[in-house]
Amino acid sequence: MFKNLALSVLLMSFSLQAAPIEKIYFGSCAKQHKPMPIFDAINADKPDVFVFLGDNIYSSYFDISEMAEQYKKLAHNKGFQQLKSQSDLVAIWDDHDYGKGDGGKEFKHKEQSRQIMLDFWQEPKHSVRYTQEGIYTSYLYGEGAHTIRVILPDLRWNRDSLHRVDDDTRAKERTPKFMGPYLPSPDKSDQLLGEQQWQWLEAELKKPAAIKVIGSGIQLLNKFSGWETWANFPHERKRLLDFITNEKIDGVLFISGDTHFGDVSRITDNTPYPFWEITSSGLSEKWKEVSPNKHRIAKGVNEVNYGFIEVDWQQADPIIEMGLKGKEGNVIHQFQLTLSEISNK
């Protein structure tokens, strides 16, 4: 019902739609050649907005010249077609739709990849996402006291190389064995976002909205898993959480993808209110094992899943329900909080 209404707030200073939205759903990790019946459950829920959080296709196994064909396979999925016809779709990439597994700024075909990706998601041709340092963007829905801002940083374009342990050390010291090979960067000059994007992100967080949803391609709150997370750049993770705290930014929720399992994280130490993160992965992909996460508050989900945030604006203190659902639309995890619970008191 909202298709084609969404334009980057980098290009617009007003709300995308006057009526408050109640359902923002999200997911990641969709292998385009698989059937993905989970779309049937998502479509039955009729989300107002669906956020694709990356690995929206798997192209890093293909030559860059084949990337457009991989997007066509997703476009031909009947469930995806229905979702596109009834909900507003917005997207950021992760490594596999960026074009290189665990890739960063060194990827030599990223300009081509950007063009193909933005064309597929029907980004307006005059959008700065085609020319700026990365495809980061944000969207504003609703108006007045009933607004939700969806903020999508780009964690690939400017990212420096990851640090990793050698195979022998990983085998001997990293247990359980499904911990990844990466290490936190010891160098504070290593970049995840790049300074230009940092200035944009901080400005977006300062803009008014009742709820601010930060959509990250990789996990953000997870302190360490050995895989790709913000924790590999601890100075940047700290910068973001400190900024939200010190600037008294209200209403922040985190959503993420990438992991091939569903996850729910919450941190309360040295925060103005509990910081929540719902990780939804994947729409087609799942791992038998679940990686470590010291901030996990519910059992990891090793089945296909999608995430949801639903807001009841009719209450004096709006109620937020969020969590994860399975391929039949069954609720796996669900948490309820009020808007005041994620606000500075």
C-alpha positions as a Python dict, from the first residue, in 0.01 Angstrom:
ca = {
    (1, 'M'): (0, 0, 0),
    (2, 'F'): (300, 226, 48),
    (3, 'K'): (507, 105, -245),
    (4, 'N'): (718, 371, -412),
    (5, 'L'): (645, 628, -139),
    (6, 'A'): (980, 586, 32),
    (7, 'L'): (1254, 830, -63),
    (8, 'S'): (1574, 890, 124),
    (9, 'V'): (1544, 1161, 385),
    (10, 'L'): (1870, 1282, 242),
    (11, 'L'): (1653, 1406, -44),
    (12, 'M'): (1340, 1498, 149),
    (13, 'S'): (1281, 1693, 469),
    (14, 'F'): (922, 1583, 530),
    (15, 'S'): (756, 1262, 643),
    (16, 'L'): (696, 989, 389),
    (17, 'Q'): (336, 945, 495),
    (18, 'A'): (106, 1121, 736),
    (19, 'A'): (-68, 817, 881),
    (20, 'P'): (127, 644, 1156),
    (21, 'I'): (263, 304, 1065),
    (22, 'E'): (225, 14, 1303),
    (23, 'K'): (433, -269, 1156),
    (24, 'I'): (799, -261, 1058),
    (25, 'Y'): (926, -609, 972),
    (26, 'F'): (1274, -713, 867),
    (27, 'G'): (1495, -999, 757),
    (28, 'S'): (1817, -1094, 581),
    (29, 'C'): (2005, -1377, 412),
    (30, 'A'): (1786, -1478, 119),
    (31, 'K'): (1941, -1716, -135),
    (32, 'Q'): (1768, -1617, -456),
    (33, 'H'): (1753, -1966, -606),
    (34, 'K'): (1557, -2107, -309),
    (35, 'P'): (1173, -2101, -286),
    (36, 'M'): (1151, -1908, 47),
    (37, 'P'): (797, -1998, 158),
    (38, 'I'): (853, -1774, 460),
    (39, 'F'): (733, -1487, 239),
    (40, 'D'): (382, -1634, 266),
    (41, 'A'): (384, -1580, 643),
    (42, 'I'): (528, -1230, 609),
    (43, 'N'): (266, -1134, 351),
    (44, 'A'): (-14, -1269, 570),
    (45, 'D'): (103, -1030, 846),
    (46, 'K'): (83, -735, 603),
    (47, 'P'): (374, -524, 731),
    (48, 'D'): (367, -156, 644),
    (49, 'V'): (742, -159, 585),
    (50, 'F'): (987, -444, 530),
    (51, 'V'): (1357, -378, 580),
    (52, 'F'): (1598, -604, 390),
    (53, 'L'): (1911, -598, 606),
    (54, 'G'): (2163, -745, 365),
    (55, 'D'): (2264, -1068, 195),
    (56, 'N'): (1940, -1001, 9),
    (57, 'I'): (2093, -1210, -266),
    (58, 'Y'): (2407, -1422, -260),
    (59, 'S'): (2632, -1292, -534),
    (60, 'S'): (2982, -1317, -394),
    (61, 'Y'): (3008, -1666, -541),
    (62, 'F'): (2947, -1525, -890),
    (63, 'D'): (3130, -1297, -1126),
    (64, 'I'): (3014, -935, -1087),
    (65, 'S'): (2871, -951, -1438),
    (66, 'E'): (2620, -1210, -1313),
    (67, 'M'): (2494, -1003, -1019),
    (68, 'A'): (2199, -850, -1205),
    (69, 'E'): (2085, -1200, -1301),
    (70, 'Q'): (2089, -1305, -935),
    (71, 'Y'): (1864, -1011, -848),
    (72, 'K'): (1628, -1121, -1125),
    (73, 'K'): (1590, -1456, -953),
    (74, 'L'): (1475, -1279, -636),
    (75, 'A'): (1245, -1057, -841),
    (76, 'H'): (1076, -1366, -989),
    (77, 'N'): (996, -1512, -647),
    (78, 'K'): (616, -1498, -612),
    (79, 'G'): (628, -1426, -240),
    (80, 'F'): (871, -1140, -295),
    (81, 'Q'): (649, -1002, -570),
    (82, 'Q'): (349, -998, -338),
    (83, 'L'): (547, -831, -61),
    (84, 'K'): (663, -565, -304),
    (85, 'S'): (305, -499, -413),
    (86, 'Q'): (165, -450, -63),
    (87, 'S'): (445, -317, 157),
    (88, 'D'): (711, -50, 136),
    (89, 'L'): (1050, -217, 80),
    (90, 'V'): (1378, -57, 187),
    (91, 'A'): (1721, -218, 180),
    (92, 'I'): (2085, -201, 280),
    (93, 'W'): (2349, -451, 175),
    (94, 'D'): (2581, -687, 355),
    (95, 'D'): (2876, -876, 212),
    (96, 'H'): (2707, -1117, -28),
    (97, 'D'): (2503, -852, -209),
    (98, 'Y'): (2797, -613, -181),
    (99, 'G'): (2978, -867, -395),
    (100, 'K'): (3258, -1009, -180),
    (101, 'G'): (3235, -1242, 119),
    (102, 'D'): (3334, -1045, 434),
    (103, 'G'): (3445, -772, 195),
    (104, 'G'): (3526, -410, 273),
    (105, 'K'): (3666, -102, 102),
    (106, 'E'): (3915, -307, -100),
    (107, 'F'): (3644, -460, -321),
    (108, 'K'): (3730, -331, -669),
    (109, 'H'): (3383, -373, -819),
    (110, 'K'): (3186, -185, -554),
    (111, 'E'): (3079, 96, -791),
    (112, 'Q'): (2926, -161, -1026),
    (113, 'S'): (2770, -344, -735),
    (114, 'R'): (2615, -21, -605),
    (115, 'Q'): (2461, 60, -943),
    (116, 'I'): (2306, -286, -975),
    (117, 'M'): (2180, -292, -618),
    (118, 'L'): (2019, 53, -622),
    (119, 'D'): (1863, -5, -964),
    (120, 'F'): (1705, -327, -838),
    (121, 'W'): (1553, -156, -533),
    (122, 'Q'): (1429, 126, -759),
    (123, 'E'): (1625, 404, -595),
    (124, 'P'): (1542, 739, -760),
    (125, 'K'): (1810, 820, -1017),
    (126, 'H'): (1889, 1157, -860),
    (127, 'S'): (1951, 997, -519),
    (128, 'V'): (2282, 1074, -348),
    (129, 'R'): (2310, 702, -272),
    (130, 'Y'): (2451, 665, -623),
    (131, 'T'): (2737, 911, -564),
    (132, 'Q'): (2821, 941, -193),
    (133, 'E'): (3076, 725, -7),
    (134, 'G'): (2843, 430, 41),
    (135, 'I'): (2471, 358, 16),
    (136, 'Y'): (2375, 463, 369),
    (137, 'T'): (2033, 625, 400),
    (138, 'S'): (1735, 680, 629),
    (139, 'Y'): (1357, 700, 602),
    (140, 'L'): (1098, 883, 810),
    (141, 'Y'): (747, 745, 853),
    (142, 'G'): (448, 912, 1020),
    (143, 'E'): (428, 1259, 1165),
    (144, 'G'): (429, 1442, 1495),
    (145, 'A'): (447, 1218, 1800),
    (146, 'H'): (391, 905, 1588),
    (147, 'T'): (708, 895, 1385),
    (148, 'I'): (958, 618, 1318),
    (149, 'R'): (1295, 688, 1160),
    (150, 'V'): (1470, 390, 997),
    (151, 'I'): (1845, 450, 974),
    (152, 'L'): (2054, 221, 751),
    (153, 'P'): (2433, 264, 772),
    (154, 'D'): (2665, 112, 511),
    (155, 'L'): (2916, -119, 682),
    (156, 'R'): (3104, -222, 366),
    (157, 'W'): (3208, 76, 155),
    (158, 'N'): (3468, 227, 389),
    (159, 'R'): (3547, -71, 610),
    (160, 'D'): (3914, -148, 668),
    (161, 'S'): (4050, -503, 666),
    (162, 'L'): (3956, -737, 947),
    (163, 'H'): (4211, -879, 1188),
    (164, 'R'): (4209, -1255, 1230),
    (165, 'V'): (4372, -1536, 1422),
    (166, 'D'): (4568, -1805, 1244),
    (167, 'D'): (4404, -2142, 1188),
    (168, 'D'): (4608, -2324, 1451),
    (169, 'T'): (4525, -2069, 1721),
    (170, 'R'): (4161, -2079, 1625),
    (171, 'A'): (4150, -2458, 1650),
    (172, 'K'): (4329, -2463, 1986),
    (173, 'E'): (4188, -2160, 2165),
    (174, 'R'): (3846, -2087, 2026),
    (175, 'T'): (3577, -2302, 2176),
    (176, 'P'): (3309, -2376, 2095),
    (177, 'K'): (3434, -2440, 1742),
    (178, 'F'): (3162, -2231, 1579),
    (179, 'M'): (3337, -1914, 1695),
    (180, 'G'): (3471, -1719, 1401),
    (181, 'P'): (3828, -1628, 1305),
    (182, 'Y'): (3821, -1251, 1357),
    (183, 'L'): (3977, -1032, 1626),
    (184, 'P'): (3891, -686, 1756),
    (185, 'S'): (4107, -428, 1583),
    (186, 'P'): (4379, -289, 1811),
    (187, 'D'): (4415, 19, 1590),
    (188, 'K'): (4170, 305, 1653),
    (189, 'S'): (4245, 441, 1306),
    (190, 'D'): (4077, 135, 1149),
    (191, 'Q'): (3742, 238, 1007),
    (192, 'L'): (3405, 71, 984),
    (193, 'L'): (3191, 363, 867),
    (194, 'G'): (3432, 637, 768),
    (195, 'E'): (3416, 989, 911),
    (196, 'Q'): (3180, 1130, 649),
    (197, 'Q'): (2926, 861, 729),
    (198, 'W'): (2976, 916, 1102),
    (199, 'Q'): (2879, 1280, 1064),
    (200, 'W'): (2567, 1174, 874),
    (201, 'L'): (2474, 906, 1129),
    (202, 'E'): (2509, 1137, 1426),
    (203, 'A'): (2300, 1402, 1251),
    (204, 'E'): (2028, 1146, 1172),
    (205, 'L'): (2011, 1036, 1534),
    (206, 'K'): (1962, 1395, 1644),
    (207, 'K'): (1665, 1444, 1412),
    (208, 'P'): (1323, 1414, 1575),
    (209, 'A'): (1137, 1082, 1579),
    (210, 'A'): (959, 891, 1853),
    (211, 'I'): (1139, 569, 1758),
    (212, 'K'): (1474, 541, 1581),
    (213, 'V'): (1546, 199, 1431),
    (214, 'I'): (1911, 144, 1337),
    (215, 'G'): (1932, -135, 1080),
    (216, 'S'): (2278, -294, 1076),
    (217, 'G'): (2391, -559, 832),
    (218, 'I'): (2596, -722, 1110),
    (219, 'Q'): (2535, -761, 1482),
    (220, 'L'): (2598, -449, 1686),
    (221, 'L'): (2543, -521, 2056),
    (222, 'N'): (2713, -861, 2056),
    (223, 'K'): (3039, -808, 2245),
    (224, 'F'): (3232, -1083, 2068),
    (225, 'S'): (3157, -1386, 1851),
    (226, 'G'): (3465, -1410, 1631),
    (227, 'W'): (3250, -1341, 1326),
    (228, 'E'): (3174, -1008, 1164),
    (229, 'T'): (3027, -773, 1424),
    (230, 'W'): (3074, -412, 1530),
    (231, 'A'): (3290, -558, 1810),
    (232, 'N'): (3568, -607, 1554),
    (233, 'F'): (3591, -225, 1561),
    (234, 'P'): (3537, -171, 1936),
    (235, 'H'): (3619, 201, 1921),
    (236, 'E'): (3338, 255, 1668),
    (237, 'R'): (3089, 42, 1860),
    (238, 'K'): (3172, 245, 2171),
    (239, 'R'): (3146, 571, 1978),
    (240, 'L'): (2791, 493, 1870),
    (241, 'L'): (2668, 374, 2209),
    (242, 'D'): (2838, 667, 2385),
    (243, 'F'): (2686, 913, 2139),
    (244, 'I'): (2335, 782, 2204),
    (245, 'T'): (2400, 800, 2577),
    (246, 'N'): (2573, 1137, 2596),
    (247, 'E'): (2339, 1312, 2353),
    (248, 'K'): (2036, 1166, 2533),
    (249, 'I'): (1894, 1018, 2213),
    (250, 'D'): (1554, 865, 2291),
    (251, 'G'): (1377, 568, 2136),
    (252, 'V'): (1666, 376, 1976),
    (253, 'L'): (1617, 13, 1875),
    (254, 'F'): (1870, -198, 1686),
    (255, 'I'): (1793, -458, 1421),
    (256, 'S'): (2047, -669, 1233),
    (257, 'G'): (2104, -969, 1007),
    (258, 'D'): (2395, -1177, 867),
    (259, 'T'): (2423, -1454, 1127),
    (260, 'H'): (2208, -1737, 978),
    (261, 'F'): (2036, -1762, 1317),
    (262, 'G'): (1793, -1543, 1505),
    (263, 'D'): (1908, -1362, 1818),
    (264, 'V'): (1787, -1116, 2081),
    (265, 'S'): (2038, -900, 2270),
    (266, 'R'): (1998, -643, 2545),
    (267, 'I'): (2249, -436, 2739),
    (268, 'T'): (2180, -223, 3044),
    (269, 'D'): (2524, -139, 3185),
    (270, 'N'): (2612, 231, 3151),
    (271, 'T'): (2314, 298, 2924),
    (272, 'P'): (2038, 558, 2974),
    (273, 'Y'): (1777, 288, 2907),
    (274, 'P'): (1801, -76, 2794),
    (275, 'F'): (1947, -111, 2444),
    (276, 'W'): (1771, -387, 2249),
    (277, 'E'): (1877, -564, 1930),
    (278, 'I'): (1673, -814, 1729),
    (279, 'T'): (1883, -1014, 1483),
    (280, 'S'): (1680, -1178, 1206),
    (281, 'S'): (1858, -1427, 983),
    (282, 'G'): (1776, -1581, 756),
    (283, 'L'): (1484, -1580, 519),
    (284, 'S'): (1629, -1891, 359),
    (285, 'E'): (1951, -1965, 553),
    (286, 'K'): (1999, -2129, 891),
    (287, 'W'): (2291, -2268, 1090),
    (288, 'K'): (2268, -2570, 1316),
    (289, 'E'): (2489, -2394, 1571),
    (290, 'V'): (2449, -2053, 1733),
    (291, 'S'): (2757, -1838, 1796),
    (292, 'P'): (2843, -1691, 2139),
    (293, 'N'): (2675, -1371, 2255),
    (294, 'K'): (2717, -1258, 2617),
    (295, 'H'): (2425, -1016, 2579),
    (296, 'R'): (2179, -1279, 2452),
    (297, 'I'): (1857, -1283, 2656),
    (298, 'A'): (1664, -1556, 2472),
    (299, 'K'): (1761, -1882, 2311),
    (300, 'G'): (1925, -1848, 1970),
    (301, 'V'): (1696, -1943, 1682),
    (302, 'N'): (1844, -2197, 1438),
    (303, 'E'): (1550, -2198, 1198),
    (304, 'V'): (1449, -1957, 924),
    (305, 'N'): (1289, -1647, 1071),
    (306, 'Y'): (1185, -1287, 1025),
    (307, 'G'): (1176, -999, 1270),
    (308, 'F'): (894, -768, 1368),
    (309, 'I'): (840, -438, 1546),
    (310, 'E'): (475, -347, 1604),
    (311, 'V'): (365, -22, 1769),
    (312, 'D'): (29, 49, 1931),
    (313, 'W'): (10, 427, 1906),
    (314, 'Q'): (-338, 439, 2063),
    (315, 'Q'): (-202, 407, 2415),
    (316, 'A'): (-98, 711, 2619),
    (317, 'D'): (241, 543, 2647),
    (318, 'P'): (272, 364, 2311),
    (319, 'I'): (332, -11, 2337),
    (320, 'I'): (606, -174, 2130),
    (321, 'E'): (602, -546, 2061),
    (322, 'M'): (904, -693, 1888),
    (323, 'G'): (1068, -1026, 1829),
    (324, 'L'): (1106, -1309, 1581),
    (325, 'K'): (864, -1529, 1389),
    (326, 'G'): (912, -1859, 1207),
    (327, 'K'): (824, -1977, 859),
    (328, 'E'): (458, -2038, 947),
    (329, 'G'): (423, -1697, 1109),
    (330, 'N'): (452, -1854, 1454),
    (331, 'V'): (595, -1633, 1727),
    (332, 'I'): (933, -1763, 1844),
    (333, 'H'): (1033, -1474, 2069),
    (334, 'Q'): (823, -1175, 2165),
    (335, 'F'): (900, -887, 2399),
    (336, 'Q'): (679, -596, 2502),
    (337, 'L'): (789, -257, 2624),
    (338, 'T'): (649, 92, 2631),
    (339, 'L'): (798, 390, 2453),
    (340, 'S'): (888, 548, 2787),
    (341, 'E'): (1105, 244, 2867),
    (342, 'I'): (1342, 337, 2583),
    (343, 'S'): (1354, 705, 2670),
    (344, 'N'): (1578, 913, 2891),
    (345, 'K'): (1407, 967, 3222),
}
